[in-house]
């Protein structure tokens, strides 16, 4: 026997029987268009689901759906990966699924968290047949405008001092545009209006805005306008006043039925129609510039000034208006509200208030089919010609009727009304907690993304609670907590919802993000407004904006954030836009970050993969099959160097990545600097308090010809 030949034979047999180590880093799938085709399948259609693995690494991949285990077939390959597919026939019900990968005796599972030992139902992937969200909203850059505080374009419509009485005192016109909001700010007006928005359209367009989101515009006595007086008209104080008569309230008078100027200005149909026409002009101008417009709908309650209630008696006896429910038991609007003590008429104050506030009467939908149908008409009216708004933001939308079942029914009907009038309109709700029951394709499109964006970003970068009410050292820089929160809350969304979710750093309810960077716990009434400006860290703000512009969803800027506006929580967060005093460097940074976001599709509909978890550091990638961006954040006060495997994103093992944006303590940079990928890895040195975006663009991948017959062979095998 030739012993050496025997050994060579044994060695060959041994080597040929070896199995490669299961490459867990290469495994990937999600529910974006990169791995689902079509991305938003119709009911009773077929959808192709793809799972990615390292080339020639797996023996089998199983698609596990609703308790059924289906063997996937290798549909294509490129230089790095094999792509396994399964074609699933849908009905009209949501499906959930996960994957099992096998290589020899090694196996693992894959759900929305990535590779796991055991999948968990909360993290299963999901597809909702028939659920689609507007393409224009996916990754759209939105801009929230609190109208009274943005720009005064028409001083003739300003609320006047002493024009009417509201919550304990008379209305007040603030003469100093730059004055801080008062502690009781609701009846103080700075004069911002729709003409001011028109005047600043060039600014918004130059900034790169895709969508304007207006806080409420309908007739209302407050500056915030969440206490709606008339759902059919834009408030003349932000619109147009063409008829001017009547006197202010005398100093000694508190009853608004004597507010002659207000009664002429607001219920006056000439002013109301002129204001609606101005809104039409704003929408037309926005559309001409390629921007959309979303309006705010407050349907859980109205205001005590509301024409249906008329507690202020400003509509009483006025031509063209029926008696309010407060005034007369026989009012056609009586059932719009829940009254107690029917014997108290006329002028019955015993109605239900939202959260007990008598200035916010709760609307009684369950008791009035007429009210229900009226609001459905309102829902359609403002997204239809001639107004043509592009969608609704819904205030505290889950807190509507008196039972969850009713609320779900209401929003199903609301969606039908809106989408029938304008199929391309978006329905975006304010919601706290798990939104999944509302995001099933039959109610809301998405939510203001507090849980899966604002809060995790704020805790990680600042250690602050979003109202500046608390500081948590244990959450500052805690990357594990960041990923845990993001993963858990993102799993509550189907992909059509997450891609249009409103990702804000600040808004009208919370402290300004820039203020949170000073780590001062308190509010305006405890620390004073000047404290909100002290010790802020613009470098941290830039980190947050970099995350905002690269995270799945619609990055939404609260007016003035881009200009360095500070402020504690309501009302201090409602300072006026600092025209003439803007932080121009911060505006320039926003422009640069928005430009990067808009020019690269991976930031709008691409996949996301977590890449780095370390103290005060996170890293993630956004990618399509052919474009890959790596985002790294270093929130430490010292330089950090990291080596990362980028081949797992689909980047060739020998390649270059280009820097798109770098921000740090000393500013930001957009010059394209090259970084070398060697053996599938890249080394990046990050300055203190910095963020970076690196990108690689592949040449379009040509799939192997031999794979074209794989499905046919696979089916024959089965």
Secondary structure, DSSP 8 states (H G I E B T S, - for coil): --HHHHHHHHHHHHHHH------GGG-B--SSTTTEESTT--TT-EEEEEEEEETT--SEEEEEETTEEEE-EEEEE-SSEEEEEEEEE--SS-EEEEEEEEETTEEEEEETTEEESS--GGG-EEE-TT----GGGTT--EEEE-GGGT----GGG---TTS-EETTEE-EE---TT----SS-TTEE----HHHHHHTHHHHHHHT-SEEEES--EEESSSS--SEEEEEEE-TTTS-----------TT---GGG-HHHHHHHS-HHHHHHHHHHHHHHHHHHHHTT-EEEEEE--SB--TT-TTT-TT-SSTT-TT----TTT-TT-TTGGGS-BS-GGG-SS---B-EETTEEEEEB--GGG-HHHHHHHHHHHHHTTSTTT---EEEETTTTSSSSSHHHHHHHHHHHHHHHHHH-TT-EEEE---S--GGG-SSSS-SEEB-IIIIIHHHHHHHH-B-TTS--B-TTTTT-HHHHHHHHHHHHTTS-HHHHTT-EEES--TTS--HHHHTTT----HHHH-GGGGGTT--HHHHHHHHHHHHHSSSEEEEETTGGGT----STTGGG----TTS--HHHHHHHHHHHHHHHH-THHHH-EEEEEEEETTEEEEEEE-SSEEEEEEEE-SSS-EEEEEE-GGGT--SSEEEEEEEEEETTEEE-S--EEEEETTEEEEEE-SSEEEEEEEE-------GGGGGHHHHHHHH-
